Amino acid sequence: MGKNLVIVESPSKSKTIEKYLGSDYKVVSSKGHIRDLATTGPLGLGVDIENGFTPTYVPLSLKKKVISDLKKEVKNSDFVYLATDPDREGEAISWHLKDTLGIKDNQYKRVLFHEITKDKVLEAMQNPTTIDENLVKSQETRRILDRIIGFRLSKLLQSKIGAKSAGRVQSVALKLIVDREREIEAFIPEEYWTITAIFDEYEAKLFAYKQEELELYTKEEVDEVLEKLDLNLKLISREAKEKKKKSRPPFITSTLQQEASTRLGFTAKKTMQIAQKLYEGIDLEKETVGLITYMRTDSIRLSEQFVGSAKHYIETKYGKEYVGYTKASKKTENVQDAHEAIRPTAIERTPESVKAYLSPDEYKLYRFIYVRALASLMADASVNQTTLIFDNHDYQFKTTGQTLLFDGYLKIYSDYEASEEKIIPDLVVNQIYVANEIQNEQHFTKPPARYTEAKLIKEMEELGIGRPSTYAKTMDTLKERNYVEIVDKKFKPTEVGIESTDKLQEFFSDLINVDYTREMEEDLDKIALGTLVWNVVLKEFYDLFEPRVKDAFKDMEKKAPEETGEVCPECGNPLVIRKGKYGTFTACSNYPECKYVKKEEKEQVVIMDCPKCDGKILERKTRKGKIFYGCSNFPKCKFATWDLPIDEKCPECGEILTNKNGTIKCSSCSYTREKE
């Protein structure tokens, strides 16, 4: 009898789960997706548009051996459990595995692991299901949409302005950045002034005249007010009231990325990489266990089991008065609610108890997730807020302060959310209090700030564009494509980013925008629920999109290449900078009539004398930019090596030695040693 086979996405997760399931199970990994859309057929889309948008899938080139190995495992197994990640992408991967590996309907079950802990893994294995075809179609529709938009618009922009790519979500996110930059450029600062009464222990700002709000815009207005003021301020109102300060809900994907960026300085990509590892499993002293629940979620829901254990922990450790209430999950169209919020898998595994098994960054993120989930179930903090209003010749001044009455959730969350105490002395109404001085200060209004990564993710979430799993990738793509640069940790669009946005808006303003992108996300959700037909959605989109693309290819003005200021030595026309497969080069603007290409003088990095001839070993690059070391007398001398050669001979065979990451080895025999 063969074993039961369990297929997961991650190799590290497979090791953890196999320990839980025992000897009757073998757990292997697909290492993510195993195939993707082909790049064949009309327009290279891998989609048969004329026949209901039928996709053609091909194995990923790096996964052919993985597929071969998995087929052998399936053949030698009695039953297969497809246990890829519990989200839309994971559902699609399971479907691709079933189809590619030839797994029959009666030979498999789908298993969802929301937590990688022994109890939850065993519970999930006892409650298997089948592949959700609607989820698969939703993911497939998203992939086809992204392929059509990405291929068609990228080719358009490459041919017209030399930009690298465009995308359904990427281009809308870039438009937000460009629009914000234009707001900043168009902003005209406005002058305004403040007047402040300075006391020993506090300050009071002028805010009203005869109980009507007062704003000062010029120095003349300020001087007019100052002439009527003196240092004697009469306290006319003292109001103290208790205010509740509520804890925040547990993390979802977007808020985790935002807060980790703001509080920990992590990029969205780094946050998700660390969270993935915490979810998949950490080797502790006596067990390997996932420390957090699945990290791709948009629901703040917590399981009753976790809530119960957390409240018991809070009462035992901090006291009954610190036990709070469960945050209500706000169900909106965009919230899937398929998973819980991101939380620790066991409240007993405190950050300090696992610190020794985590890297510093893993510890920081785990502590943040743990404390946030626990604090969300703790009592509100309570502050006493005092407001004082003074009168000075019918001009009213105000100051506020607050003192902490009960720390509540701040007992554990104060590292991430400070409660600033400003103590106001116990003053008496109708008494005169003498200020030390009356200050005035000029200010200017400021333009809106550029987006930080955290702010852009928050904006995308609120606008309903993209999904939790796409935010980090979108941020990365904008940077990799040189559409933005990072200035003071904020996104500033580059010239090519602005030009790409402008060209897309010129021809696709009704498709590349927030509203259309949000509506498409909603349609994808409806496909997942089975209330919309996937290829009907694609046809409606394509019938609108493709004619615009054809018009743009015909009507979009092609950007002239940049002139260098030199003239072609062969025909006298200007030389220009062109882009090629391996970077930029200088050539004649009269191409193809004149095919002159300027030979660039490259700086030669000499490493040492060649051990084979009288030449020099130079640092060189392949066409794809990979560094190697070769002789200057090539092709007469063919000495070359990938590793850095050193001026030392092998003690065993006399050939040249090389240095690779601190390891000295022979270029010919098996001699090796660590660098001293």
C-alpha positions, 0 to 999 in steps of 0.5 A, spaced: 500 500 500 502 506 498 502 512 502 497 518 502 500 524 499 500 531 501 502 536 496 503 543 499 506 550 496 512 551 501 518 546 502 519 549 509 511 548 510 512 540 508 517 539 513 513 541 519 506 538 516 509 531 515 512 531 523 504 532 525 501 527 520 506 521 522 508 515 517 502 514 513 503 520 510 508 523 505 508 531 504 511 534 498 512 541 495 510 544 489 514 550 490 508 555 488 505 555 481 507 549 476 505 552 470 502 559 467 499 561 460 503 560 454 506 566 450 503 563 443 497 564 439 494 571 437 498 576 440 502 571 444 497 572 449 496 564 450 488 565 450 484 563 445 479 569 445 475 567 439 473 561 443 470 563 449 477 566 452 480 558 453 487 559 456 493 554 454 497 553 460 505 550 459 509 548 465 514 553 468 521 552 465 524 551 472 518 546 474 519 541 469 523 536 474 518 538 480 512 536 475 516 529 473 517 528 481 510 529 483 507 525 478 512 519 480 509 521 487 502 521 485 503 514 482 506 511 488 500 514 492 493 511 494 490 518 495 492 525 494 491 531 499 492 538 495 493 543 501 496 549 497 495 556 501 488 557 503 486 563 498 484 564 491 491 563 488 492 557 492 485 554 490 488 555 483 495 552 484 491 546 487 487 545 480 493 546 476 496 540 480 490 536 479 490 537 472 497 537 470 498 530 475 492 527 472 489 526 479 482 523 478 476 526 482 475 520 486 483 520 488 484 527 491 481 531 497 482 539 498 485 541 505 485 548 507 491 549 513 489 556 516 494 555 521 500 550 521 499 547 528 498 540 530 491 540 532 489 545 526 492 541 521 489 534 524 483 538 524 483 540 517 485 533 515 479 530 518 474 535 514 477 535 507 473 538 501 474 539 494 477 544 489 472 550 489 471 551 481 468 558 482 475 560 486 479 557 480 475 561 475 476 568 479 483 567 479 484 565 472 480 571 470 484 575 473 490 572 470 487 573 463 486 580 464 492 581 467 496 578 461 491 581 456 492 588 459 500 587 461 502 584 454 498 589 450 499 596 454 506 594 455 508 593 448 504 599 446 508 603 451 515 600 449 514 601 442 512 609 443 515 611 449 520 606 451 517 605 458 518 598 460 511 595 462 503 597 464 498 593 468 491 593 471 493 595 478 500 597 477 498 603 472 492 605 477 497 605 483 502 609 479 496 614 477 495 616 484 502 617 485 503 622 479 496 625 481 499 627 488 505 630 485 501 634 480 497 637 486 504 638 490 506 642 484 500 646 483 499 648 490 500 655 492 502 656 499 497 661 503 500 665 509 496 664 516 498 667 523 497 664 530 497 668 537 499 664 543 499 666 550 505 663 554 505 661 561 510 657 565 506 650 565 502 650 559 500 655 552 494 657 550 492 659 543 487 664 540 482 661 536 476 666 537 473 673 537 467 674 541 465 667 541 466 666 533 472 663 530 478 667 528 483 666 523 489 671 521 492 671 514 496 677 515 501 681 519 497 687 519 491 683 522 496 680 527 498 687 529 491 690 530 489 684 535 496 685 539 494 692 540 488 690 544 491 684 548 495 684 555 498 679 559 492 678 563 487 672 561 481 671 565 479 663 565 472 663 563 471 656 562 474 649 565 471 643 562 473 636 564 471 629 561 472 622 561 474 620 554 475 612 552 480 610 547 479 604 544 484 599 541 485 597 534 482 591 531 487 585 529 491 586 523 489 584 516 494 584 510 493 591 509 494 594 516 500 589 517 503 592 511 502 599 513 503 599 520 510 595 519 512 600 515 510 606 519 513 602 526 518 597 524 521 600 517 519 594 513 517 594 506 511 591 504 515 585 501 519 584 507 513 584 511 510 579 507 516 574 507 517 574 514 510 573 515 510 567 510 515 564 515 512 565 521 506 562 518 509 556 515 513 554 521 519 555 526 523 550 529 522 551 537 526 547 542 521 541 542 516 542 536 516 545 529 510 550 529 507 556 525 506 562 530 501 566 526 495 564 522 495 565 514 497 572 513 493 574 507 486 576 509 482 582 509 477 580 515 478 582 522 474 576 525 477 572 530 475 565 532 471 563 538 477 559 541 482 564 540 478 569 543 476 565 549 484 563 551 486 570 550 481 573 555 483 568 560 490 570 559 488 577 560 484 576 566 490 572 569 496 576 567 493 583 568 486 582 572 479 582 570 478 590 569 483 589 563 478 584 559 475 588 553 470 586 547 471 583 541 471 587 535 465 587 530 467 585 523 465 590 518 462 586 512 463 590 506 463 588 498 470 588 498 471 583 504 472 576 503 472 574 510 474 567 508 480 567 513 481 570 520 485 576 522 492 575 523 494 573 530 498 568 534 496 561 533 497 560 541 496 566 546 501 562 550 507 562 545 509 569 548 514 573 544 519 573 549 518 565 550 520 564 542 525 570 542 531 565 542 528 561 536 527 568 531 531 572 528 531 580 530 526 582 524 522 575 525 521 577 533 519 584 531 514 582 527 511 576 531 511 581 537 507 586 533 502 581 531 501 578 538 501 584 541 496 587 536 491 581 537 491 581 544 490 588 545 484 588 540 481 584 546 483 588 552 479 594 555 479 601 553 484 606 555 481 612 559 483 619 559 481 625 563 481 631 558 481 638 560 479 644 556 481 651 559 478 657 555 481 664 557 478 671 555 482 677 553 478 683 551 473 679 548 479 674 544 478 667 547 484 663 548 484 655 549 488 650 551 487 642 552 491 637 556 489 630 558 491 625 564 491 617 563 486 615 568 486 607 566 491 604 561 487 599 559 490 596 552 495 601 553 498 596 558 501 592 552 501 597 546 504 603 549 510 601 545 506 602 538 501 608 540 504 613 545 499 616 550 501 623 551 500 626 557 499 633 558 497 635 565 493 642 566 494 645 573 488 646 577 485 653 575 479 656 578 474 659 573 473 667 573 480 668 576 485 672 572 492 668 570 498 672 568 501 670 561 509 671 561 508 673 554 504 673 548 507 670 542 505 671 534 508 666 529 507 666 521 506 660 518 504 657 511 500 652 509 503 645 506 502 641 500 499 634 501 505 629 502 507 624 497 505 617 498 509 613 503 509 605 501 504 605 507 500 611 505 499 608 498 497 601 501 492 604 505 489 609 499 489 602 495 485 599 500 480 604 501 479 605 494 478 598 493 483 597 487 488 590 488 487 585 493 491 584 500 496 579 496 498 584 490 500 590 494 507 588 496 508 586 488 505 592 486 510 597 490 516 592 488 514 593 480 513 601 481 520 601 483 523 596 479 520 599 472 524 605 474 517 609 475 518 612 481 524 613 486 524 613 493 525 620 496 525 621 504 522 614 504 516 617 499 514 615 492 516 621 487 514 619 480 520 619 475 519 622 468 518 616 465 513 614 470 509 621 469 510 620 461 507 613 462 501 615 466 499 621 461 500 617 455 495 611 458 490 617 460 490 620 453 487 613 450 485 609 456 482 614 461 476 610 462 479 603 463 485 605 467 482 609 473 480 607 480 473 606 479 473 601 473 479 597 477 475 597 483 469 595 479 473 589 476 475 587 483 468 586 485 466 582 478 472 578 480 469 577 487 462 575 484 465 570 479 468 567 486 461 567 488 458 564 482 454 570 481 457 572 474 460 568 468 468 568 467 468 569 460 462 573 459 466 578 464 472 577 459 468 579 453 465 585 455 472 587 457 476 585 451 470 588 446 471 595 450 479 594 451 482 592 444 479 597 439 482 602 444 489 599 443 489 599 436 487 606 436 493 607 440 498 604 436 495 608 430 495 615 433 499 615 439 505 619 437 512 616 438 517 619 442 523 621 438 530 618 441 534 623 445 540 626 441 547 626 444 549 633 440 554 629 436 553 627 428 554 621 425 561 620 422 558 616 416 552 620 414 552 627 418 545 626 421 545 627 429 547 621 433 541 619 438 541 614 444 537 608 443 535 602 447 536 595 446 536 588 449 542 589 453 541 596 455 542 603 451 547 605 445 549 610 441 547 610 434 545 614 427 538 617 427 538 615 420 537 608 421 535 604 417 538 607 411 545 608 416 547 603 420 552 606 424 553 604 431 558 608 436 563 603 439 563 605 447 569 605 450 569 601 456 573 602 462 578 596 463 578 593 470 585 589 470 585 583 475 592 581 474 597 578 469 595 572 465 598 565 468 597 562 461 600 568 456 603 575 456 596 578 457 592 581 462 586 578 466 580 583 465 573 583 469 568 582 463 561 581 462 556 577 458 551 580 454 546 579 460 551 582 464 554 577 468 561 578 470 567 573 468 574 574 468 578 573 461 585 574 458 586 580 454 589 576 448 582 573 447 581 569 442 588 567 442 588 565 449 582 562 452 583 563 459 577 565 463 573 563 469 567 565 473 570 566 480 575 572 481 582 569 480 588 570 485 595 571 484 597 564 487 598 557 484 595 551 486 600 547 491 597 540 488 597 541 480 600 548 479 594 551 476 591 558 478 587 559 484 580 563 485 576 566 490 569 565 491 566 568 497 572 567 501 573 560 499 580 559 495 579 553 490 583 551 484 581 552 477 583 545 475 583 540 480 579 539 487 583 543 491 580 548 496 581 551 502 578 557 506 581 564 506 585 566 511 
